């Protein structure tokens, strides 16, 4: 690749260069964190077609990448492909184009246990000091997250001019059910992809932990882009959609459009409020004035907006948790029919107002939120719940284990708190798959 090649597109993937013998684990964790932060990835094990490895890797680089990460492990010194093909081309792109981001993940340690920052030059057999100006981090999770933060800021800074000159809209793609590959990208500012789950219904607990550790980058990315509007497309588990919405509150950026799988637009630019023509109604409510609690009280809100009511999982939830709930309510649509995306803003505002009222009326209680609604509404409701503490649940009807209750259930998945300093996801509550 020559120095007069066209400038890389900052929306293209980041290429991960590593030695399979001892770098696969680090490269895999890095790839998942990058995808969850919104950056597409080229990684040989996931994205290259069968064929000659060297030719396929060269093809991948020439197809277009916006950056690269050199994963430096002790055995990389024995990788001809990394030393003679990948590293030289990544370095050339880094030298020739300011838009091209280059980073190093270093798992090589000194005798005293510290990171050996001279190892990349030495093991890649290049002139000492060549990589001194490249962002270099340890292979520990904190190091990977620090590197990813820099890559996200570099990507957004490089895309800011496009946003300013073409369309002041930050475009975000979100998927939790697809198997992430380099081809599953949209050209949006960020493409958030989570690890696929082995569970039939529930998201991946590891994927949720990745999201917990990276979601704090999202609101700053939108702000740094200079965008005045936000557009989200895709599909996701409702707990993830709610958390992403909570990370992008209406107080941060006023207008959000959510594009559903059929291409319809669900929009919101308001705040939580009871609307003049109510969109939802309280179908049932109750509570326990003497609820058992060891701290902050708890309340539950079941948001069921589908045309046909489905109470089985909520009934089971109440049977198991009502002694601990200061209050609960079951919200349904006033119309009782399929929702009109044109009413999305009013629906989200009305629901958020009900949620806020139940919490406020019970000493700012933590809200256990059970959602049965379209994906766009989970996002739009989430962005109107700032200042609330919310435990979001996922619906699960998988077969019971060892003769347990066969009925569908709601499973606590994420604890979301918008004021959390490191990001809105305070805890991942979903257990690891057995």
Buried (B, 14 or more C-beta within 10 A) or exposed (E): EEEEEEEBBBBBBBBBBBBBEBBBEBBBBBBBBBBBBBBBBBBBEBBBEEEEEEEBBBEBBEEBBBBBBBBBBBEBBEBEBBBEBBBBBBBBBBEBBEBBBBBBBBBBBEEEEEBBBBBBBEBBEBEEEBBEEBBBBBBEBEBBBBBBBBBBBBBBBBBBEBBEEEEEBBBBBBBBEEEBBBEBBBEBBBBBBBBBBEBEEBBBBBBBBBBBBBBBBBBBBBEBBBBEBBBBBBBBBBBBBBBBBBBBBBEBBEBBBBBBEEEBBBBBEBBBEBBEEBBBBEBEEEBBEEBEBEEEBBBBBBBBBBEEBEBEBBBBBBEEBBEBBBBBBBBBBEBEEEBEBEBBBBBBBBBBBBBBBBBEEBEBBBBBBBBBBBBBBBBBBBBBBBEBBBBBBBBBEEEEEEEEEEEBBBBBBBBBBBEBEEBBBBBBBBEEEE
